[in-house]
């Protein structure tokens, strides 16, 4: 039995899990080996060894990471925007401005990725909030609040109290896809389920339901590559 490979997977004990499972973290690009409390580690390692080839294949098929560095191209709300990071050591702060197809970042920092991510999250919040409010006008509902978060498996959520939450990376999706997710969550303000009535309303609220839904189902996971660290080397099988 080979030893566990930290770059390939990490152990996650779970009281709720009933069986061993491997779950890919699309942002950190590493697998979580979910181990039930009653399962011994040797058995977990054997399980992971059986799926080593599968894990390597999954990692190799992930789209290239797009870190927030100078020259990176971001599909911002349907428009390709180039990051133009200008290092100015005399500056006392970091200033970002969107000018046409360029997001200009003037900074004294060697790594401005945190500030770029913060700007993108604010931009996403403003865009998603505006679209959510526009769609609620036709259904007579009120949104309690709109927020954006760092998510790994859900693009949006609607709470019973009317609070909507979205993944900030939706700002990198095509407009039809982003619109579909907003329509989906706004429809939950009326139907907090996935009934036939819900899907009918979701279609009504969407500008292009079919295109948006298909894109999210087929390419949604690709959004996770934006803003993560530079490409980590793919582990090699021993």
Phi, psi and omega in degrees: 000127180281158179285154179296146181255102183308321180293341184265319179207165178223150183279135175228105177289143181218127176285334184273335183294141179254346181210163177292145180205151176245122182234127183280129171270106187289343180272310179277349176056051177214152179270143169264120175269102183280121185240120176300151183304325185274358181270136179279151183296320178305321179293323179294318179296320178298319179299313180296321179300323181296332184251016182301314180299319179297318180296317179299319179296316179299316181294322181290337181268358177293144178294153181303142177293149177237084179289158180277081180234167181302131179092350180295143179254122182247126177280078188278106178053042175094355180238129178289122181240131180263131177284123179242094184264118183249116182275121178230100186297339182277349181290151178258350178210181179249132181238130178240139178213134178270115181235097182064241181262020180232134171256103185272127180240113175256120189210159174258004184268144177289329179232109183261012186299323180296319180290323178295317179298320179297318179297315180298322180294320177294318179298317179296316180300313181298318180293313182291324178294315180298314181294322180295316181294323178298318183286333180288340181300326185275353182242002175067030179249161179241136177270131178291311176195161176236134179223160174239147184220169173271105182241159181237345184224344182236136181273338180195165177207154178231120180275161181298334181274003177093012177273130179251140178226141182227159170284131182294338181287353175300340181295345179264001179274158175300152182307321181295324181287315178299318180298320179298316180296319178297315179300320179301311183287323178295323178298331178291343176294336179260315182236104181275054181198188177238048179285174177299321179296323178298310183294328176296316179293321179300317178297319181296322183281341183276142174288321179212081186304309186297312181297315182296314181295316180297321181294316180295321180291323185271321188239359184307319182297338180293339180295336183293346183282345183278129176084006177267169184299163178305156186310126175273142181298141178284128180300146179256144179291143180279000000 
